[in-house]
Amino acid sequence: MTTDLIIRNVRPLGGAPTDLFIRDGRFVEAAAPKGTDAIDAGGQIALPGLVEAHTHLDKTLIGMDWYRNEVGPTRNDRILADRRAKRELGIDARRQSARQIMQTLPFGVTHIRTHVDVDTEIGIANVQGLVATRAAFAGLVDVQIVAFPQSGMLVRPSTLALMEEALKAGADIVGGIDPASIDRDPVRHLDAIFALADRHSKPIDIHLHEPGELGAFCLELIIERTRALGLQGRVMASHAYCLGTLDAKRQGTLIDALATENIAVMTVGSPSAPALPLKLLRQSGVIVASGSDGIQGTWEPWGSGDMLERAKFLAQRNGMTADADLEAAVDVCTFGGATGIGLRDYGLAPGCHGDLVLVGAQTLAEAVALTPHERTVIRGGRILLRNGRLSKDLPHVE
């Protein structure tokens, strides 16, 4: 459902006060017809809808009993514990994904890319649950579904066939994970993923935690396949920790290749992982997006899903304090994320979808530093949240 709306006395991206006009769900240059609903923003900053470019909606424990985390320190420990929790805790992907969406919508998150587990124990049940959630929130929040073989693909026979099923069931993107350390065969793993994407005309988003030269080698394989299949602008490397540990020359060569092939990079700014060279990536022309990763789950108990707060974490992780750098962090969580996950007509310009978040701050840098919570969220001209209060006609979530 869309509507016409005038937002008066608003400052787009912290600029000069102006009026914004939404007609038939999109921003327009001319004033809306007489009688159109209007709100006074009171000089607040307008941001386009925030972009959550990397999360796991099917695994959050929001609203469930507290999970006592006694999981071992390795990634495989966490994967095993996660798989066990699905069985023992009754994590319903449809219910839990809806809970996370309703937690993050008041922050202004209107676009989400979620990685959804596909494995030989749960099959494609979680993907089916997310397809139902996506339909329930259509017109409120856009949800992209990545078919994600978290437990490995080659090491768990029949997972590749399940990935095919997941794409046919409604998954939008082909996922992958650590082709060397988990599947033990980076060439075959990446060949399989890229073949799936090519066969189904889907984008690719690969979790790449591999360290140092091992990660660099995997990135080179990803770059080669992107070039060979003409998938420029349709591939994302999520995490890509290796970029934060290589020497300057090796790092620069890889970053230039990522920029040339238009491969996006997603970083959450984790305090426990190598910091990616955020400034260098952006200056080199690499599209950088961000996300919350797992929120309040079995892997870790952290996270609210507020992508404005995520901009703060990115700035802190990269030692940024200058206003211009904080503004760049906001760009990563808005326009960078939008480009990285392939959104069209995103922004506050005429012709773009009429989605925005009003934030009470004098500057973008202040919005990042203080992350005020009482926001107004508008989707297609429809007011979903006004000064922190949700509209009464939003979907009910258990």
Secondary structure per residue as TSV (DSSP state, phi and psi in degrees):
chain	resnum	aa	ss	phi	psi
A	1	M	-	360.0	126.5
A	2	T	-	-119.1	166.3
A	3	T	-	-153.1	174.0
A	4	D	-	-96.7	143.2
A	5	L	E	-157.0	143.6
A	6	I	E	-113.5	129.5
A	7	I	E	-111.8	109.8
A	8	R	E	-95.1	154.8
A	9	N	E	52.3	54.7
A	10	V	E	-120.3	152.6
A	11	R	E	-117.5	95.0
A	12	P	E	-59.0	121.5
A	13	L	T	54.6	29.0
A	14	G	T	84.9	9.9
A	15	G	-	-80.8	-159.0
A	16	A	S	-69.6	149.2
A	17	P	-	-60.8	141.0
A	18	T	E	-158.2	-176.9
A	19	D	E	-112.7	142.1
A	20	L	E	-113.8	141.6
A	21	F	E	-122.3	131.6
A	22	I	E	-119.6	125.7
A	23	R	E	-130.6	130.7
A	24	D	T	52.2	37.5
A	25	G	T	83.2	4.2
A	26	R	E	-131.4	153.1
A	27	F	E	-68.4	138.7
A	28	V	E	-130.9	160.8
A	29	E	S	-78.1	-45.1
A	30	A	S	-78.8	159.5
A	31	A	-	-63.5	146.0
A	32	A	-	-69.5	159.8
A	33	P	-	-58.1	156.6
A	34	K	T	-59.5	144.4
A	35	G	T	90.6	-6.2
A	36	T	-	-67.0	140.7
A	37	D	E	-58.7	145.7
A	38	A	E	-139.4	147.3
A	39	I	E	-130.1	151.4
A	40	D	E	-101.1	116.7
A	41	A	-	-78.1	-12.1
A	42	G	T	62.5	30.4
A	43	G	T	82.8	10.7
A	44	Q	-	-69.1	160.0
A	45	I	E	-80.8	138.8
A	46	A	E	-105.4	126.7
A	47	L	E	-115.1	148.1
A	48	P	E	-65.2	162.8
A	49	G	-	-50.3	133.5
A	50	L	E	-69.7	147.8
A	51	V	E	-113.6	115.0
A	52	E	E	-91.3	98.7
A	53	A	E	-90.6	-1.5
A	54	H	E	-163.7	105.1
A	55	T	E	-149.2	-178.2
A	56	H	-	-132.5	80.0
A	57	L	T	-62.1	-27.2
A	58	D	T	-78.1	-7.8
A	59	K	T	-121.7	0.1
A	60	T	-	-65.8	150.5
A	61	L	-	-106.9	18.1
A	62	I	T	-53.1	129.2
A	63	G	T	83.8	-5.1
A	64	M	S	-99.3	174.1
A	65	D	-	-62.5	152.5
A	66	W	-	-60.2	132.7
A	67	Y	-	-93.8	119.7
A	68	R	-	-80.0	111.9
A	69	N	-	-87.8	110.4
A	70	E	-	-126.9	32.2
A	71	V	-	-80.1	144.9
A	72	G	-	-63.6	172.2
A	73	P	S	-82.3	-16.3
A	74	T	S	-87.7	163.0
A	75	R	H	-63.7	-38.7
A	76	N	H	-65.2	-36.1
A	77	D	H	-57.3	-44.4
A	78	R	H	-69.0	-38.6
A	79	I	H	-63.9	-43.5
A	80	L	H	-64.6	-43.8
A	81	A	H	-64.2	-37.6
A	82	D	H	-64.4	-43.0
A	83	R	H	-65.9	-38.7
A	84	R	H	-67.1	-38.9
A	85	A	H	-63.9	-34.6
A	86	K	H	-57.9	-40.0
A	87	R	H	-74.2	-45.8
A	88	E	H	-85.8	-27.7
A	89	L	H	-98.2	-9.2
A	90	G	T	66.0	48.8
A	91	I	-	-77.6	106.0
A	92	D	-	-88.4	116.4
A	93	A	H	-61.5	-39.2
A	94	R	H	-66.3	-47.0
A	95	R	H	-64.8	-47.5
A	96	Q	H	-69.5	-36.3
A	97	S	H	-65.5	-39.0
A	98	A	H	-64.4	-38.3
A	99	R	H	-63.2	-42.8
A	100	Q	H	-67.9	-40.1
A	101	I	H	-59.7	-43.9
A	102	M	H	-72.6	-20.0
A	103	Q	H	-76.9	-35.8
A	104	T	H	-93.6	-18.9
A	105	L	G	-58.2	-42.1
A	106	P	G	-62.8	-19.0
A	107	F	G	-79.9	-13.7
A	108	G	T	100.6	15.0
A	109	V	E	-80.5	111.1
A	110	T	E	-116.4	-2.0
A	111	H	E	-139.0	127.5
A	112	I	E	-134.5	131.6
A	113	R	E	-108.1	121.4
A	114	T	E	-119.7	135.0
A	115	H	E	-89.2	127.6
A	116	V	E	-123.4	126.2
A	117	D	E	-61.8	136.2
A	118	V	-	-129.3	118.9
A	119	D	B	-154.0	177.6
A	120	T	T	-76.2	-8.5
A	121	E	T	-92.7	-43.5
A	122	I	T	-100.9	-7.6
A	123	G	B	61.4	-128.6
A	124	I	T	-112.2	20.1
A	125	A	H	-59.1	-40.4
A	126	N	H	-68.2	-37.5
A	127	V	H	-61.9	-43.5
A	128	Q	H	-62.0	-38.6
A	129	G	H	-63.5	-41.1
A	130	L	H	-70.2	-32.9
A	131	V	H	-61.3	-40.3
A	132	A	H	-66.3	-42.4
A	133	T	H	-63.4	-43.4
A	134	R	H	-56.6	-43.5
A	135	A	H	-65.8	-38.3
A	136	A	H	-65.5	-30.1
A	137	F	T	-106.3	13.2
A	138	A	T	-57.5	134.0
A	139	G	T	88.4	-12.5
A	140	L	T	-108.1	-51.6
A	141	V	-	-136.9	129.8
A	142	D	E	-82.7	132.5
A	143	V	E	-124.9	120.9
A	144	Q	E	-101.5	134.9
A	145	I	E	-110.4	122.4
A	146	V	E	-100.1	123.7
A	147	A	E	-74.4	113.7
A	148	F	E	-119.3	109.8
A	149	P	-	-85.2	67.4
A	150	Q	T	-58.4	-36.0
A	151	S	T	-82.4	4.0
A	152	G	-	103.8	160.1
A	153	M	S	-118.5	-55.9
A	154	L	T	-69.9	-32.7
A	155	V	T	-78.6	-9.8
A	156	R	S	-125.8	90.6
A	157	P	T	-52.0	142.0
A	158	S	T	86.8	-5.7
A	159	T	H	-64.6	-36.9
A	160	L	H	-60.7	-40.7
A	161	A	H	-65.0	-36.7
A	162	L	H	-66.5	-35.2
A	163	M	H	-60.9	-41.7
A	164	E	H	-58.3	-46.0
A	165	E	H	-61.8	-41.0
A	166	A	H	-61.8	-41.4
A	167	L	H	-65.0	-39.8
A	168	K	H	-69.3	-26.9
A	169	A	H	-83.6	-6.9
A	170	G	T	130.0	-1.2
A	171	A	-	-66.3	142.4
A	172	D	-	-96.7	-22.7
A	173	I	E	-138.6	145.9
A	174	V	E	-89.6	125.0
A	175	G	E	-102.9	167.7
A	176	G	E	-156.2	170.4
A	177	I	E	-153.8	132.9
A	178	D	-	26.6	75.5
A	179	P	T	-63.4	-21.2
A	180	A	T	-92.4	-55.1
A	181	S	T	-77.4	-23.4
A	182	I	T	-101.0	-51.2
A	183	D	T	-90.0	-9.7
A	184	R	S	63.9	14.7
A	185	D	-	-156.5	81.7
A	186	P	H	-60.6	-34.7
A	187	V	H	-66.5	-49.6
A	188	R	H	-66.3	-40.7
A	189	H	H	-59.6	-50.5
A	190	L	H	-71.0	-34.8
A	191	D	H	-58.7	-43.6
A	192	A	H	-64.9	-44.0
A	193	I	H	-66.1	-45.9
A	194	F	H	-68.9	-32.4
A	195	A	H	-65.5	-41.5
A	196	L	H	-59.0	-47.9
A	197	A	H	-62.5	-41.5
A	198	D	H	-66.6	-41.9
A	199	R	H	-67.4	-36.1
A	200	H	H	-103.7	2.7
A	201	S	T	55.2	51.2
A	202	K	-	-117.6	153.6
A	203	P	-	-71.7	173.9
A	204	I	E	-129.4	141.3
A	205	D	E	-141.5	112.4
A	206	I	E	-112.3	124.0
A	207	H	E	-67.9	122.6
A	208	L	E	-130.7	95.6
A	209	H	-	-95.7	-7.2
A	210	E	-	-51.9	134.1
A	211	P	-	-86.2	162.3
A	212	G	H	44.3	-133.9
A	213	E	H	-65.8	-29.5
A	214	L	H	-63.8	-44.6
A	215	G	H	-65.2	-40.0
A	216	A	H	-60.7	-42.2
A	217	F	H	-60.9	-44.9
A	218	C	H	-63.6	-39.7
A	219	L	H	-61.8	-40.3
A	220	E	H	-60.7	-41.6
A	221	L	H	-63.2	-39.7
A	222	I	H	-64.8	-42.8
A	223	I	H	-62.7	-44.5
A	224	E	H	-59.6	-44.8
A	225	R	H	-72.0	-34.9
A	226	T	H	-61.1	-44.3
A	227	R	H	-65.3	-45.4
A	228	A	H	-64.9	-35.8
A	229	L	H	-97.5	2.2
A	230	G	T	64.2	39.5
A	231	L	-	-98.4	23.7
A	232	Q	T	-56.0	134.4
A	233	G	T	81.8	2.8
A	234	R	S	-127.6	15.9
A	235	V	E	-129.0	137.1
A	236	M	E	-128.6	136.2
A	237	A	E	-102.9	112.6
A	238	S	E	-90.5	130.9
A	239	H	E	81.8	-66.1
A	240	A	-	46.0	49.4
A	241	Y	G	-57.0	-28.6
A	242	C	G	-57.7	-28.9
A	243	L	G	-64.4	-19.9
A	244	G	G	-92.8	1.4
A	245	T	T	-124.0	-7.1
A	246	L	S	-81.7	158.7
A	247	D	-	-68.1	161.7
A	248	A	H	-57.6	-41.5
A	249	K	H	-67.1	-47.6
A	250	R	H	-63.8	-42.8
A	251	Q	H	-59.4	-48.2
A	252	G	H	-63.3	-38.8
A	253	T	H	-63.2	-44.0
A	254	L	H	-66.7	-42.6
A	255	I	H	-63.4	-40.7
A	256	D	H	-62.6	-39.4
A	257	A	H	-67.2	-39.2
A	258	L	H	-61.6	-42.1
A	259	A	H	-64.8	-42.1
A	260	T	H	-61.3	-41.3
A	261	E	T	-91.6	6.6
A	262	N	T	53.7	46.7
A	263	I	-	-95.9	122.4
A	264	A	E	-80.1	157.0
A	265	V	E	-124.5	133.7
A	266	M	E	-111.1	129.8
A	267	T	-	-132.7	138.8
A	268	V	-	-96.2	-6.6
A	269	G	-	69.1	39.4
A	270	S	-	-61.6	135.5
A	271	P	T	-72.7	-14.9
A	272	S	T	-106.7	6.5
A	273	A	S	-126.4	161.7
A	274	P	-	-56.2	138.2
A	275	A	-	-79.4	128.9
A	276	L	-	-74.3	150.3
A	277	P	-	-75.3	80.8
A	278	L	H	-58.2	-48.2
A	279	K	H	-62.6	-46.0
A	280	L	H	-62.6	-42.8
A	281	L	H	-56.9	-49.5
A	282	R	H	-68.8	-41.2
A	283	Q	H	-64.6	-28.2
A	284	S	T	-83.8	-5.1
A	285	G	T	94.9	9.8
A	286	V	-	-80.0	133.4
A	287	I	-	-73.8	123.4
A	288	V	E	-115.8	126.3
A	289	A	E	-118.3	172.3
A	290	S	-	-144.6	166.2
A	291	G	-	-160.2	175.8
A	292	S	-	-92.5	-13.4
A	293	D	B	62.9	-142.6
A	294	G	S	-79.2	129.7
A	295	I	-	-105.9	124.4
A	296	Q	S	45.9	60.3
A	297	G	S	-126.5	-159.4
A	298	T	S	-79.5	-21.6
A	299	W	S	-75.1	-44.1
A	300	E	-	-159.7	153.7
A	301	P	S	-88.6	1.5
A	302	W	-	-84.4	170.8
A	303	G	-	104.0	137.5
A	304	S	-	-112.9	-23.0
A	305	G	-	90.9	6.5
A	306	D	-	-80.0	112.4
A	307	M	H	-76.9	-15.8
A	308	L	H	-73.3	-39.2
A	309	E	H	-65.3	-34.8
A	310	R	H	-62.0	-36.9
A	311	A	H	-59.8	-38.5
A	312	K	H	-62.8	-44.8
A	313	F	H	-61.8	-40.4
A	314	L	H	-60.9	-45.6
A	315	A	H	-63.2	-44.5
A	316	Q	H	-63.8	-43.0
A	317	R	H	-63.9	-29.6
A	318	N	T	-99.3	11.2
A	319	G	T	65.6	30.9
A	320	M	-	-90.8	132.8
A	321	T	-	-133.4	-20.8
A	322	A	S	-67.9	145.5
A	323	D	H	-56.7	-41.8
A	324	A	H	-61.0	-35.9
A	325	D	H	-71.8	-37.2
A	326	L	H	-66.3	-36.1
A	327	E	H	-63.7	-38.2
A	328	A	H	-64.1	-35.9
A	329	A	H	-64.9	-36.8
A	330	V	H	-63.5	-40.6
A	331	D	H	-60.6	-37.5
A	332	V	I	-60.9	-37.0
A	333	C	I	-90.2	3.0
A	334	T	I	-126.5	-88.3
A	335	F	I	-66.7	-37.4
A	336	G	I	-62.3	-46.2
A	337	G	H	-63.1	-41.4
A	338	A	H	-61.5	-45.6
A	339	T	H	-67.1	-41.8
A	340	G	H	-61.3	-36.6
A	341	I	T	-101.1	8.2
A	342	G	T	80.8	30.5
A	343	L	-	-75.2	145.9
A	344	R	S	-111.0	152.5
A	345	D	S	54.2	46.5
A	346	Y	-	-101.1	135.8
A	347	G	S	136.5	-165.3
A	348	L	S	-113.3	6.9
A	349	A	S	-84.3	158.5
A	350	P	T	-53.3	135.7
A	351	G	T	96.8	-20.0
A	352	C	S	-78.6	157.6
A	353	H	B	-59.2	141.6
A	354	G	S	-80.5	61.0
A	355	D	-	-114.6	130.0
A	356	L	E	-158.4	163.4
A	357	V	E	-125.6	129.5
A	358	L	E	-99.0	128.3
A	359	V	E	-127.2	132.1
A	360	G	-	-82.1	95.3
A	361	A	-	-158.0	157.1
A	362	Q	S	-78.9	-34.4
A	363	T	S	-139.5	166.0
A	364	L	H	-62.5	-38.3
A	365	A	H	-62.1	-40.5
A	366	E	H	-65.5	-38.2
A	367	A	H	-61.1	-38.9
A	368	V	H	-69.1	-46.5
A	369	A	H	-67.4	-38.5
A	370	L	H	-103.4	-18.3
A	371	T	-	37.7	64.7
A	372	P	-	-59.7	140.4
A	373	H	-	-95.6	-23.7
A	374	E	-	-81.1	88.8
A	375	R	-	-111.0	161.9
A	376	T	E	-112.0	129.6
A	377	V	E	-119.6	127.6
A	378	I	E	-125.1	132.1
A	379	R	E	-126.8	115.7
A	380	G	T	59.3	29.6
A	381	G	T	87.7	-6.2
A	382	R	E	-92.9	128.7
A	383	I	E	-82.3	111.4
A	384	L	E	-90.7	-28.8
A	385	L	E	-148.2	130.4
A	386	R	E	-124.0	114.3
A	387	N	T	50.3	44.7
A	388	G	T	87.2	-1.5
A	389	R	E	-108.9	123.1
A	390	L	E	-71.2	146.1
A	391	S	-	-64.6	146.5
A	392	K	T	-76.6	-13.6
A	393	D	T	-98.7	17.2
A	394	L	S	-78.4	158.9
A	395	P	-	-57.8	142.4
A	396	H	-	-80.6	135.4
A	397	V	-	-120.8	131.9
A	398	E	-	-60.8	360.0
